[in-house]
Amino acid sequence: LGAGPGDSPQPQPATALPAALALAASWDPVLAQEFGNIAGQEVADRGEDVIEGPGVNIARVPQNGRNFEYFGEDPFLSGVMAVAEVRAIQRQGVIAEVKHFAANNQETNRKTINEIIDERTLREIYLPAFEAAIQQGGAGAVMAAYPSVNGRFCSENTRLLKDILRGDWGFKGFVQSDYTGTTNGVLAARAGLDLAMKPNHYSGEIKLAIADGQVPESAVDKMVEY
């Protein structure tokens, strides 16, 4: 883990940092801070503004191939480690993008699965680390996950993006989709997704939606503002 190769035509070297799961096993937020210092500085050194991390999804499926990217099965520990890492990254002038919001706890069918989660479980297991990273860590960005949660894809989920993230937690940063996580630009814009990755549903689709009144122009103004 760490800064990664970047998006330049010529991959740039970066320090291979410990897996987040190993980092969490230390129970030491000072080490998470050091992780953030190094990753943030290396991203800044190559002139980039955002690092797509930390990942704070909870380890619920043992065979999930990406558990190593997360801080384990404890929501409180995950939050403590994420806060330390986020603060350290952003002290380097780089935006930390906490991911994958929310309930992205398995790789199998993650682009199509619908996670049915009651409110208490959502609040006690799947959301606390995100809440801590945002409210205590001040994370500047959030990546919406691929799965559906209670019937709506995360990139188009008003309950998650508007009601909880911006409403309950007062988030003021920007929300980006996972790479191909947007399926409907109109629904995403209404829900509060600011940046849609590939395929780009925010090009011609949103222009038409504004023209016929499906999306208010003020929603686009907010996307740019964030």
Secondary structure, DSSP 8 states (H G I E B T S, - for coil): --S-S-SSSS---------HHHHHHTT-HHHHHHHHHHHHHHHHHTT--EE---B-----STT-TTGGGS--S-HHHHHHHHHHHHHHHHHTT-EEEEEEETT---STTTTT-EE---HHHIIIIISHHHHHHHHTT--SEEEE-SSEETTEEGGG-HIIIIIIIIIIS---SEEEE-TT--S-HHHHHHHT--B--SS-TTSHHHHHHHHTTSS-HHHHHHHHH-
